[in-house]
């Protein structure tokens, strides 16, 4: 393996970390919005959303941590290959790939939770719409 192999991961990992940062910013924005809409009638919905948001924050933190560690090990791998120590360089690159895979698996799980949160919001919206239709008198 030569120096260019780990270098190929640099743009991919950088873009992945950028995407993770954007997901974190969206989560922070959602939390701020939930704080503003905290009313008695929405209390059940907000409680369900908060538990999902907490889990998503933990997952996003893990995604970012494993992504950064992968990036660091990729850099270490390139440095070791540059020094001519092939076996440690290959091992560091393999570890980098494992960490990147873990990061992607956490991302997949976070996306699943995000989809469930959207479904909770849609169910609440549909319930409000159907309750509003029942109150309308068409006579």
PEWO-V469953 format. One record per backbone hydrogen bond with DSSP energy under -0.5 kcal/mol. CO is the residue of the C=O (numbers start at 1). NH is the residue of the N-H. If there is no record, write none. Layout:
[[CO | NH] [CO | NH]]
This chain:
[[2 | 5] [2 | 6] [3 | 7] [4 | 8] [5 | 8] [6 | 9] [6 | 10] [7 | 10] [7 | 11] [8 | 12] [9 | 13] [10 | 14] [11 | 15] [12 | 16] [13 | 17] [14 | 18] [15 | 19] [16 | 20] [17 | 21] [18 | 22] [19 | 23] [20 | 24] [21 | 25] [22 | 26] [23 | 27] [24 | 28] [25 | 29] [26 | 30] [27 | 31] [28 | 32] [29 | 33] [30 | 34] [31 | 35] [32 | 36] [33 | 37] [35 | 38] [37 | 39] [40 | 43] [42 | 46] [43 | 47] [44 | 48] [45 | 49] [46 | 50] [47 | 51] [48 | 52] [49 | 53] [50 | 54] [51 | 55] [52 | 56] [53 | 57] [54 | 58] [55 | 59] [56 | 60] [57 | 61] [58 | 62] [59 | 63] [60 | 64] [61 | 65] [62 | 66] [63 | 67] [64 | 68] [65 | 69] [66 | 70] [67 | 71] [68 | 72] [69 | 73] [70 | 74] [71 | 75] [72 | 76] [73 | 77] [74 | 78] [75 | 79] [76 | 80] [77 | 81] [78 | 82] [79 | 83] [80 | 84] [80 | 85] [81 | 84] [84 | 86] [85 | 89] [86 | 90] [87 | 91] [88 | 92] [89 | 93] [90 | 94] [91 | 95] [92 | 96] [93 | 97] [94 | 98] [95 | 99] [96 | 100] [97 | 101] [98 | 102] [99 | 103] [100 | 104] [101 | 105] [102 | 106] [103 | 107] [104 | 108] [105 | 109] [106 | 110] [107 | 111] [108 | 112] [109 | 113] [110 | 114] [111 | 115] [112 | 116] [113 | 117] [114 | 118] [115 | 119] [116 | 120] [117 | 121] [118 | 122] [119 | 123] [120 | 124] [121 | 125] [122 | 126] [123 | 127] [124 | 128] [125 | 129] [126 | 130] [127 | 131] [128 | 132] [129 | 133] [130 | 134] [131 | 135] [132 | 136] [133 | 136] [136 | 138]]
